[in-house]
């Protein structure tokens, strides 16, 4: 696969590590990096070489959101048609992350704001450092807090009242608050962030990858299901997983008092 132009990507042992690559400006997004990230995640379901994704930090920061000069300035001069095309594109990045069929781990250090906070939110698992500051800044620039799925997803992660406060005020959520509220799965020392994220990704990549795909699918699809529908969908999903070789490998390893080696089929 062609190497990305507008962000860094390294793939090793089934783990793809992404980083925005403008550390001197705290890694803002541009029109091009939005589109390339969207396309990269859209292609991910068809890649067998990637089992898990780490969206990492660079230069002590995760992402400062949309670039003020490269995005926000031009948006003030666009027509409604072009503005809607842009906001749909940014939403398509979130949808691509949700539907990429691979677990995504955000490893956020320092600044994690605006669209950067959304990328962390849209990830399956989230790690931070004590220095991480997260803010959904949209009202601070005269917009609504309902950006890229925030009003749907954030309340499900941290609760309606807490999400409302962050989305109305645009204030920064500290790493301590984020951990207490369930936004961050772990808060680790800055020097340990990369290792912790890679270790988590390795545990996932070494697991039953077809089962992980099904887990991610069900976590997202069941948002809009009744309980009866969800239980039936999970019954069907689990029956499908029971036909995989990894299920057989797990049984055979257990019977032999060994540890299964999953191969993803």
C-alpha positions, 0 to 999 in steps of 0.5 A: 500500500502506498505510504501516506503523504499527510501523516506518518504510518508505520506497520510492524507485526500487525500493528499500524501506528499513525501520527500527524506530522506537524509537531511544530504546530501541535499537529493540526489537521488540514483538508488533505490530512482529513481526506487521507485519513478518511481514505486510509481507514476506509481501506483498512477492512481489506488489509490483512496485514493490520490487526490493530491501530495505534493513533499516536502523538508526535512531539509531545502533542496529539492533535490541535484540531483543524488548522486555523490558517489552512482550514478555519480561515478558508471556511469563512469564505466558502459557500454553503454547498462547499461547507457541507461537503467539508463537514460531511468529509470530517464526519466521514473520517469518524465513520471510517474509524468506526467501520474499519473493523480493526480496534483503534487505540488513541495514545494522546499526549499534551494537546488533544482538542477540537477534531483531535478530541473527536479522533480520540473519542472515535477510537475504541480505547484511549490512553493519556498522560497526566499532561493531556488536555482534552477540549471540544472547542467548537463553541469557542470558535462560534460553532455548535458542539455537535461536530463529527458525532460528538453529541451522539458519542461523547454522552455514551462515554462520559454521560449526558451531563458531563458531555453537555458541560464540555460541549457547551463551554469548550473547556479543557478536561484534565487527564484526571477528570477524563480517567474518572469519567471513563473517557481514558482507559488508562493514564500513564506517565509520558515516558511510558505512553508509547510502550503502553499503547504498543503493549495494548495493541500487541495483546489485541493483535495476538488475539482472535482477530475475526472475533475482534472484528465482530466485537467492534461491529456489535459494539457499534451496531447495537447502539440502535437496537432494542435489547431483544434485537441485540441479544439475537444479533449477538447470538448470530455473531457468536455462532459465526465465530464458533465456526472459525479455526481460532475457536477450535485452536482455543479448545485444543490448547485448553484441552492440552493445558497450553496457550492458544496461538490465534491466526485470525481465521 
